[in-house]
Amino acid sequence: MTKPLLRQLQQLSPDVRLILAGLALICGFYLSLFVSVWGMLFFAVAVLLSWDALRYGSVWPAFDAFKRHQLDQMGAYLLGIRWPSLLSPRSLAYYNWLKGVLDISAGRQAAAKVHLLAAASGAIRTETDRSLIHCLLAELAIQQAEPTVAADHLRLAAALSSQAQVRGMITRLQARLDER
């Protein structure tokens, strides 16, 4: 089964989508000189590609790479997002989550905490995803010897998700916290 066209286009970097939008805009102008209805189609394609590149960037392909545990590919997708402030609220929340994961893997705990807190307060799609973010924040708090902060994040994580895998993660983090 093939992916829908828009989903396939999202696999391209935002820069490539903006270049395609520019080409569609040029074609639209050219065709409109000859009073062609096709010019409007190219204008619509240009607007769609520009909107998609600016509002969604490559966050969703990066999130797919994250789910497949391909952090290098995830990082490459995130590097392609030039203007994170233009992302939609949901895309920005996931962007912050993924940036936090990259910061953790690079050993930048302070930056990771900022990104993960922004993600936790953002427009996350599911409560399970929000719970996973709180688990990451609890892990950071445990590493930074902040037991009360870690306990707060674990309470929030437990309240948000009932999935067995997430519950197991919460239990393991709670055990680590109790050891300290």
N, C-alpha and C positions, 0 to 999 in steps of 0.2 A: 504494500500500500504506500503510495507516495504522499509526501507531506504537502499540505496546502502551500500555494505559491508564497504567501506572506511569511509563513514559517520558514520556508527555504531562503527567502530574502533576509530574514533575521540572522541567518547563519553568516551572512556577509558582515564585514565590519561597518560601523556607522559611517566612516569616511567613504567607503565604496558606495553605500546607499545614497549618500549626499552627492557623490559624483554622478551616479545614475539619475538622481533627481535633477541635477543641472542639465544633463544631456536630454532628459525628457522635456525640461522647460525650453531648451533651445529648439527641439523638434516641434514643440507646441507653438512657439512663436513663428517658426518657419511655416508650418502648416496653416496657421491663422492668417498669414499674408495672402494665402490663396483661398481664403474663406472656406476652409475645410473643417468638417465636423471632427475629424481626427485630431485636430489641434486641441480641442477640449479634453479629449481622452488623455493626451500627453500631459496637459496641465494637471489633470486629476492624478495621474501617476506621479508627477513631480511632487504634488502636495502630500500624497500618501507616503511616499518614500522619505520625504523630509520629516514629516510628523513622526513616522516610525523610528527614524534614526535618532531624533532628538528626544522623544519621550520614552523610548524603550531601550535604546542603545543596543548593547549586546549582553544585557543582564541575563536574559533567559537562556541563551546558549551557555553562558558562564555558570548558571545555576545547574544546568544539565551536566556540565563537566564536573561540578562540585559533587553532584550525586553519584557520579561514576568514579570519584576520588582522583580526578585528574587535575591536581592543583596548578600544574604548569599551564595547561590549556585554559583553565579558569582565569589565571592571571593574565594570559595573553588577551582573552576576551575583554577583561576589565580595563586593560591598558588602552583599548580602542575607544573607550568612552571619554571624550574630551570635555564635555560639559555636564557633569553629574547633577548640577543644580537644575538643569532643564528636564531631568527625568520625571516621569509621573511619580506620585507619592508611593505607590506600591513598588515600582521599579527601584526607586531610591532606597527604600527600606531593605530590599534584597541586595542592592549594591553595597550598602553599608555592612550587611551581614557578611557578604563574601569578602569585602575588604578587611573586615575584622578577622576572618579566617586566615587570609593571607598574612596579616600582621602577626597573628599568633605563630604561624609557621616560620616567620622570619625573626621571631623573638622580640617583637616590638609590642610589649604588653600594654603600655600606656595608650598607644594609637589604637590597638585592638579594642581596648575598653571603650574608648570614645565611639568607635564605629559600631560596636555591638550595642551600646546603650542607645545610640540613635536608631539602630535597627529595631530594638525591642520596643521603642516608643513609636515606631513607624507603622505603616499600613501593611503589616504582614498578613498573608493570605489565610493561613490556618493557625489554630491554637497550638497544634503540634510543632509547627515551625517556630512559633514564639517560644514554646517550651524549650526547644533545642538551643535557641539563642540564650535563654536564661541558664541552661546547663553550661554553655561556654563561658558565660559571665561568672558562674559559680566556680568553674575550673580556674579562671584567672584569679578570682579572690582567694582560692585555696593556695595557689602558687605565691600570691603576694601576702600570705599570712593574715588575711582579713576574714576570720571565721564568722563573724556576725553578718557580714555582707554576703558571704557564700551561703549561709543558712537562709537568708532572705531570698536569694535567687533560687535556691533549691525548693523552697516553699512555693514560690511562684511557678516554677517549672512543674511541680507535682500537681498544682491546682489546674494547670492548663491542659495537660495531656493524660490520656488513659491508655495510650498505646504501650504494648508490652516492652518493645525495644527501648522506648524513652524511659519507661518506669525502671528498667534494668540499669540504664545509664544514671538515673537519679539515685538509685540504690547504691551503685558503686561510688558515686561522688559523695554521698552521705557517709559511707563507710570511711572514705579517705579523710573526710572532714572530722569524723569522730576520733580517728587515730591521732589527730594533732592535738 
